Amino acid sequence: MTDRMAAPGAPDFGEDRAFQEKFWTVQRCAWVVFALIIAAALLGATGTGGPLANQEMQIGEVRVAAPRIARWASTADFKVRVGGGDGHLTLLLGPGFSRSFQIEDIQPRPDSASVGRDGQMLSFRAGGGTIAIRVRADRPGIASYAIGINGGGGETMRTLILP
Amino acid sequence: METVLRGVAIYVTVLAIMRLSGRRTLAQMTPFDFVLLLIVAETTQQALLGDDFSISNAVLLIVTLFTIDIGLSYIKRWYPRTALVMDGAPTVLIRDGRPDERALERTRVSLDDILEAARHQQGLERLEQIKFAVLEVGSGISIIPKKDDA
């Protein structure tokens, strides 16, 4: 049985104003946190668009755009912008890539694809334009993978995959 | 970013449609109205989530929707005119025992609805026992009985 202390003659509403005052303060602090989360999301800190959500890397004449932050079980896009070259491009996706991502679609389709110890090798006829790779993140955590162009050893990129 | 924008778009759309569809739908909710609400919820789910079923997306979406709600509650407090536009104002349906036919017609509330509320709230049996009936902003019809019958 609760110990209720209503003043004699006063209505007993079961009010605990002291607790309520503290809880109102906690609520307002939480609202500030909510606003900060939304601001961070608008900046891209939770992925899916926004200035922080993507990263870019220049490898020779090719510019690779990759997600800096992605979400588990959700799609993300990699873009390989080809500046020129001899009309032929090979793209190496290191073993870390397939550990963290599942490729859902590639546009245009590669002429050939092979897999080895260094990862997946995709060959395209591309003298310019953009190769788009849509992936689905397989597991939460930090994905670390190498991306190589035309036989290069590969530059390491990292993507934070949120749960 | 996309999640926040989706949340804002759906919140504004649902708010506008609910407001424009009239208060009666929520005040006198029938079983069909309830089913209709479930269908609306199911329909908006796809637009809210897209193909992103991650926990981050769900958390961000919930935070976004609640924060808009909190923000709007402050805006309505600071600018009462906004509250009037968004929530409306109470509508008197019976004034001093006389039904306001125009208000009844425009709010799509029938005298049967008022009598039902009168039976539930005050145990009243006849229309003549009602002094005021008010369609409230958020909680149905309030009945104030005539003093003699109270």
Chai-1 contact restraints between the chains, C-beta under 6 A:
chainA,res_idxA,chainB,res_idxB,connection_type,confidence,min_distance_angstrom,max_distance_angstrom,comment,restraint_id
A,W31,B,I70,contact,1.0,0.0,6.0,A-B,restraint_1
A,F34,B,V63,contact,1.0,0.0,6.0,A-B,restraint_2
A,F34,B,T67,contact,1.0,0.0,6.0,A-B,restraint_3
A,I37,B,V63,contact,1.0,0.0,6.0,A-B,restraint_4
A,I38,B,V4,contact,1.0,0.0,6.0,A-B,restraint_5
A,I38,B,T64,contact,1.0,0.0,6.0,A-B,restraint_6
A,I38,B,T67,contact,1.0,0.0,6.0,A-B,restraint_7
A,A41,B,V4,contact,1.0,0.0,6.0,A-B,restraint_8
A,A41,B,L60,contact,1.0,0.0,6.0,A-B,restraint_9
A,L42,B,M1,contact,1.0,0.0,6.0,A-B,restraint_10
A,L42,B,V4,contact,1.0,0.0,6.0,A-B,restraint_11
A,G44,B,M1,contact,1.0,0.0,6.0,A-B,restraint_12
A,T46,B,S56,contact,1.0,0.0,6.0,A-B,restraint_13
A,T46,B,L60,contact,1.0,0.0,6.0,A-B,restraint_14
A,T48,B,E2,contact,1.0,0.0,6.0,A-B,restraint_15
A,G49,B,M1,contact,1.0,0.0,6.0,A-B,restraint_16
A,G49,B,E2,contact,1.0,0.0,6.0,A-B,restraint_17
A,G50,B,M1,contact,1.0,0.0,6.0,A-B,restraint_18
A,R71,B,S54,contact,1.0,0.0,6.0,A-B,restraint_19
A,R71,B,S56,contact,1.0,0.0,6.0,A-B,restraint_20
A,W72,B,S54,contact,1.0,0.0,6.0,A-B,restraint_21
A,A73,B,F53,contact,1.0,0.0,6.0,A-B,restraint_22
A,A73,B,S54,contact,1.0,0.0,6.0,A-B,restraint_23
A,S74,B,D52,contact,1.0,0.0,6.0,A-B,restraint_24
A,S74,B,S54,contact,1.0,0.0,6.0,A-B,restraint_25
A,L162,B,S56,contact,1.0,0.0,6.0,A-B,restraint_26
A,P163,B,I55,contact,1.0,0.0,6.0,A-B,restraint_27
